[in-house]
Amino acid sequence: MNFFKNMLSSEGKVSSKRFVTFVCLLFMLIGYTANLFWDFTIDDNLFQSLQWIVMAGLGFTAAENFSPKGEETPVEEEPSPTSTTVTHQYDYDEEDI
């Protein structure tokens, strides 16, 4: 039982993507086996839908291993006022303005 819990969990909590993918894979295997051995026909659209869900679930689950972890973004500090050095002083007359 721990095998399934570890397979479906991600860092101690159950991943819904993995659970849905596993359930769809299980249904797909049951349908394939029923079609192969007992001539039970499964609608092609249903089987293909399950295939797409399994492929997308496996892709998203694999992609999350390559994405960066949810690191905290650094808090931006308010800029502190700086002093400005005046290098030129202009003498304006009231007439020049």
C-alpha positions as CSV (number, residue, x, y, z in Angstrom):
1,M,0.0,0.0,0.0
2,N,2.9,2.3,0.7
3,F,4.0,1.8,-2.9
4,F,0.8,3.4,-4.3
5,K,0.9,6.2,-1.7
6,N,4.5,7.1,-2.7
7,M,3.7,6.8,-6.4
8,L,0.7,9.1,-6.2
9,S,2.2,11.6,-3.8
10,S,4.4,14.6,-4.2
11,E,6.3,15.8,-1.2
12,G,4.0,14.1,1.3
13,K,0.7,15.1,-0.3
14,V,-1.4,13.2,-3.0
15,S,-1.1,14.8,-6.4
16,S,-4.4,15.0,-8.3
17,K,-2.6,14.9,-11.6
18,R,-1.0,11.6,-10.7
19,F,-4.2,10.2,-9.3
20,V,-6.3,11.0,-12.3
21,T,-3.6,9.7,-14.7
22,F,-3.3,6.5,-12.8
23,V,-7.1,6.0,-12.7
24,C,-7.4,6.6,-16.5
25,L,-4.5,4.3,-17.1
26,L,-6.2,1.6,-15.1
27,F,-9.5,2.1,-17.0
28,M,-7.6,2.0,-20.3
29,L,-5.9,-1.3,-19.3
30,I,-9.2,-2.8,-18.3
31,G,-10.8,-1.8,-21.5
32,Y,-7.9,-3.1,-23.6
33,T,-7.9,-6.5,-21.7
34,A,-11.7,-6.8,-22.0
35,N,-11.4,-6.1,-25.8
36,L,-8.6,-8.5,-26.3
37,F,-9.8,-11.5,-24.3
38,W,-13.6,-11.3,-24.1
39,D,-14.5,-9.4,-27.3
40,F,-16.0,-6.5,-25.3
41,T,-15.9,-3.5,-27.6
42,I,-14.9,-0.1,-26.3
43,D,-15.9,3.0,-28.2
44,D,-12.9,4.4,-30.1
45,N,-13.6,8.0,-28.9
46,L,-13.7,6.9,-25.3
47,F,-10.4,4.9,-25.6
48,Q,-8.7,7.8,-27.4
49,S,-9.9,10.2,-24.8
50,L,-8.4,8.1,-22.0
51,Q,-5.1,7.9,-24.0
52,W,-4.9,11.7,-24.3
53,I,-5.6,12.1,-20.6
54,V,-2.9,9.6,-19.7
55,M,-0.4,11.2,-22.1
56,A,-1.1,14.7,-20.9
57,G,-1.0,13.6,-17.2
58,L,2.3,11.9,-17.7
59,G,3.7,14.9,-19.5
60,F,2.6,17.4,-16.9
61,T,3.9,15.2,-14.1
62,A,7.2,14.9,-15.8
63,A,7.4,18.6,-16.6
64,E,6.8,19.6,-12.9
65,N,10.1,17.9,-12.1
66,F,12.0,20.2,-14.4
67,S,10.3,23.4,-13.4
68,P,11.8,25.6,-10.7
69,K,10.5,25.1,-7.2
70,G,8.2,27.7,-5.7
71,E,10.9,29.8,-4.1
72,E,9.9,32.8,-2.2
73,T,10.5,36.1,-4.1
74,P,12.6,38.5,-2.3
75,V,10.8,41.4,-0.7
76,E,11.6,44.7,-2.4
77,E,12.7,47.4,0.0
78,E,11.7,51.0,-0.4
79,P,14.5,53.0,-1.9
80,S,16.1,55.3,0.7
81,P,16.6,58.9,-0.2
82,T,20.1,59.7,-1.5
83,S,21.9,62.9,-1.4
84,T,22.8,64.5,-4.7
85,T,26.0,66.5,-5.2
86,V,25.5,69.7,-7.1
87,T,28.3,70.1,-9.6
88,H,27.2,73.2,-11.4
89,Q,25.4,76.2,-10.1
90,Y,23.7,78.5,-12.5
91,D,23.0,82.1,-11.9
92,Y,19.6,82.8,-13.4
93,D,18.3,86.2,-13.5
94,E,14.6,86.8,-13.4
95,E,14.8,88.1,-17.0
96,D,16.4,84.9,-18.4
97,I,13.6,82.7,-17.1
